[in-house]
Amino acid sequence: MARLELEHLVKRYGRSTEVAAVQDLSLEVNDGEFVCLLGPSGCGKTTTLRMIGGFLQPDSGDVLIDGVSILSQPPERRPTAMVFQRYALWPHMSVFDNVAFGLQVRHRPRDEIRRRVEATLELVGLPGLARRYPGQLSGGQQQRVALARALVLEPRILLLDEPLSNLDAQLRIYMRTELTAIQRRVGITTVFVTHDQEEAMSIADRIAVMNVGVLEQMDAPEEIYAHPASLFVATFIGTMNRLDAHLSADGRLRAGPFDVEQPEGAALSSAAELVAGVRPEDVIVESGGEGTPARIDHVVDLGHYRRVTLSAEGAANLLAFVPKAETLPSELVTVRARRVLVYADGRLAGVAEPRELAPVPASLTSKRP
């Protein structure tokens, strides 16, 4: 297929020269890789996708495929194909004609068009539906037609702009699996835009997390979850307990209710803004033990685990995920952390190891009035 490179892309809207939708964006997508551009609304991910496809011209920077710039090429001449969020199917045309349209514009022979359309409909799981119209199809089938219309052109890079967002929850999950299987079967380099973190985590080889036009981190899903590079990524991906942290005069690090070792090699400064992050599954809830005293305020049963909200010294709403198989202690408990992420001025300084906790005021060891 192809290797995609974005070099220092910048795109501004309006007359402002200070605020850019995309700011100095550089990244690489390897041959055959499935990459997700992930971020909240307005972060620049769709703008980036449209610059790759040629529907927007960057103010500066370059887009290269296999080392060759494609900026001078219009969308129809680029070796890319785009699937839009709303599919953009023509309602008056059959499935066959919708899929064949791009080939007809390119004046391909009729026999070749028929062969390629039938093969592509087979690939996306729609054999026998060529003569139906979009209005006679389900949402999932329409999404497959839009995908087939892109794949039939045999692009070197496939661009997907939130193609699953219009589907209901169960169908969206099913189509994730189907889309990934088709991409793996074809081996096409793919860039997928989404604001759904679960969607990105479940289908991507790598995720590029964007925020206000800036690339915060690009890595494998498991690495982004375990070692989010910035405080934004830590709080955007998954659930995170965000805790105030500070260094004591003797250099001890207090992260909310937890005393932890300073991350190795971090050289934290008391002048830096320190924040700690603890995943709820890393909060250990026990009856007794050497942890910090805490109270259970609220428990939500979510099937195979419980979402427990606790009050502890330095953490008014501490979340813990407790497996359903474990017996939940009584109202008065202790809490410990398996691992603590430490951020200095918004960037990851390292992972802190727990240590023996300092004494905690006894105010939390008595029951509520």
Secondary structure, 3 states (H helix, E strand, C coil): CCCEEEEEEEECCCCCCCCCCEEEEEEEECCCCEEEEECCCCCCHHHHHHHHHCCCCCCEEEEEECCEECCCCCHHHCCEEEECCCCCCCCCCCHHHHHHHHHHHCCCCHHHHHHHHHHHHHHCCCCCCCCCCHHHCCHHHHHHHHHHHHHCCCCCEEEEECCCCCCCHHHHHHHHHHHHHHHHHHCCEEEEEECCHHHHHHHCCEEEEEECCEEEEEECHHHHHHCCCEHHHHHHCCCCEEEEEEECCCCCEEECCEEECCCCCCCCCCCCCEEEEECHHHEEEECCCCCEEEEEEEEEECCCEEEEEEEECCEEEEEEEEECCCCCCCCEEEEEECCEEEEECCEEEEEECECCCCCCCHHHHCCCC
